Amino acid sequence: MCVVERPADIYAFEESGAFEGQYHVLGGTLSPLHGVGPEDLDIERFVRRVEEPGEKAGETVREVILALSPTVEGDATALYIAHRIESPDLAVTRIGLGLPLGASLGYADPGTLRLALEGRRKVTGT
């Protein structure tokens, strides 16, 4: 299941063709400075969707992909959700962050480069 902030985020994933699965729209991110707490987002229904098996066989959620903005609010929301659904039977991942395709390293800020290094993957010959 892929967790996004807004319905428009689903469209972006669908256009990429990179994800085939269920989505859950939170309706934003946690932002205490703007008065947005967990009760203001669709987190409780999300937790129920993850914890309760679906009506059809095989609908058990095995992985949650947190596709939230790389902001302080997005990070806080991702951590809050990860703690709420923590389970040994559930993989909780975050989308990779870093350099966009075709970007020049010379124009990347230090934070983007750090995220790109942290999200690196093994190169395979296949």
NUMI-39746 format. One record per residue (C-alpha): x, z, y; residue in one letter; residue number from 1. Coordinates in Angstrom, 1 decimal, decimal comma, padded with zeros to 4 digits. Layout:
N
east_up_north_resn_resi
X_Z_Y_a_NUM
...
//
This chain:
126
east_up_north_resn_resi
000,0_000,0_000,0_m_1
001,3_-001,0_003,4_c_2
000,6_001,4_006,3_v_3
000,4_-000,2_009,8_v_4
-000,6_000,9_013,2_e_5
-003,1_-001,8_014,3_r_6
-005,2_-004,5_012,6_p_7
-003,0_-007,2_014,3_a_8
-000,1_-005,9_012,3_d_9
-001,8_-007,0_009,1_i_10
-002,0_-010,5_010,4_y_11
001,7_-010,6_011,0_a_12
002,4_-009,6_007,4_f_13
-000,2_-012,0_006,1_e_14
001,4_-014,8_008,1_e_15
004,8_-014,0_006,6_s_16
003,5_-014,2_003,0_g_17
006,0_-011,3_002,2_a_18
003,4_-008,8_001,0_f_19
000,5_-009,0_-001,4_e_20
-001,3_-005,7_-001,6_g_21
-003,5_-003,3_000,1_q_22
-003,2_-002,2_003,7_y_23
-004,2_000,9_005,6_h_24
-004,6_000,9_009,4_v_25
-003,8_004,2_011,1_l_26
-005,1_003,3_014,6_g_27
-001,9_004,2_016,3_g_28
000,9_006,7_016,0_t_29
001,3_010,4_016,7_l_30
002,1_011,0_020,4_s_31
001,8_014,7_021,4_p_32
002,7_013,7_025,0_l_33
-000,4_011,5_025,1_h_34
-002,6_013,9_023,2_g_35
-002,6_012,0_020,0_v_36
-002,4_014,2_016,9_g_37
-003,0_013,7_013,2_p_38
-006,7_014,3_013,6_e_39
-006,9_011,3_016,0_d_40
-005,5_008,8_013,4_l_41
-006,9_007,6_010,1_d_42
-004,5_009,7_008,1_i_43
-006,9_011,9_006,0_e_44
-008,7_008,8_004,6_r_45
-005,3_007,3_003,8_f_46
-004,1_010,4_002,0_v_47
-007,4_010,3_-000,1_r_48
-006,8_006,6_-000,9_r_49
-003,3_007,4_-002,2_v_50
-004,2_010,6_-004,1_e_51
-007,4_009,4_-005,8_e_52
-007,2_006,5_-008,3_p_53
-009,2_003,4_-007,5_g_54
-012,3_002,3_-009,2_e_55
-010,6_-000,5_-011,1_k_56
-007,9_000,1_-013,7_a_57
-004,4_-000,3_-012,3_g_58
-005,4_000,6_-008,7_e_59
-003,2_003,7_-008,6_t_60
-000,9_003,5_-005,6_v_61
002,8_003,5_-006,8_r_62
004,5_002,7_-003,4_e_63
003,6_003,3_000,2_v_64
005,4_001,1_002,7_i_65
005,4_002,6_006,2_l_66
005,4_-000,4_008,5_a_67
005,4_001,5_011,8_l_68
007,1_000,7_015,1_s_69
010,8_001,8_015,4_p_70
009,9_004,3_018,2_t_71
010,1_008,0_018,4_v_72
006,3_008,1_017,8_e_73
006,6_005,7_014,9_g_74
009,4_007,7_013,3_d_75
007,4_011,0_013,8_a_76
004,3_009,4_012,2_t_77
006,3_008,1_009,3_a_78
007,9_011,5_008,6_l_79
004,5_013,3_008,9_y_80
002,9_010,9_006,4_i_81
005,9_011,1_004,0_a_82
005,5_014,8_003,9_h_83
001,8_014,7_003,4_r_84
001,9_012,4_000,4_i_85
005,2_013,5_-001,2_e_86
005,0_013,2_-004,9_s_87
007,5_012,4_-007,7_p_88
005,2_009,6_-008,9_d_89
005,1_007,9_-005,5_l_90
007,8_005,8_-003,8_a_91
007,5_006,1_000,0_v_92
009,6_003,5_001,8_t_93
010,0_002,2_005,4_r_94
010,3_-001,4_006,4_i_95
013,9_-002,5_007,2_g_96
014,9_-002,5_010,8_l_97
017,7_-004,1_012,6_g_98
018,7_-007,6_013,7_l_99
016,2_-010,4_013,8_p_100
017,0_-013,6_012,0_l_101
019,3_-015,8_014,0_g_102
020,4_-013,0_016,4_a_103
023,9_-012,7_017,7_s_104
025,7_-009,4_017,1_l_105
027,1_-009,6_020,6_g_106
023,7_-009,1_022,1_y_107
022,6_-006,2_019,8_a_108
022,4_-002,7_021,1_d_109
024,2_000,2_019,3_p_110
020,9_001,6_017,9_g_111
019,9_-001,8_016,4_t_112
023,3_-002,2_014,8_l_113
023,1_001,3_013,3_r_114
019,7_000,6_011,8_l_115
020,9_-002,8_010,5_a_116
023,8_-001,1_008,7_l_117
021,6_001,7_007,3_e_118
019,2_-000,9_005,9_g_119
021,8_-003,1_004,3_r_120
021,2_-004,4_000,7_r_121
023,5_-005,5_-002,1_k_122
024,3_-009,2_-002,1_v_123
023,5_-010,8_-005,4_t_124
024,6_-014,2_-006,8_g_125
021,1_-015,0_-008,1_t_126
//
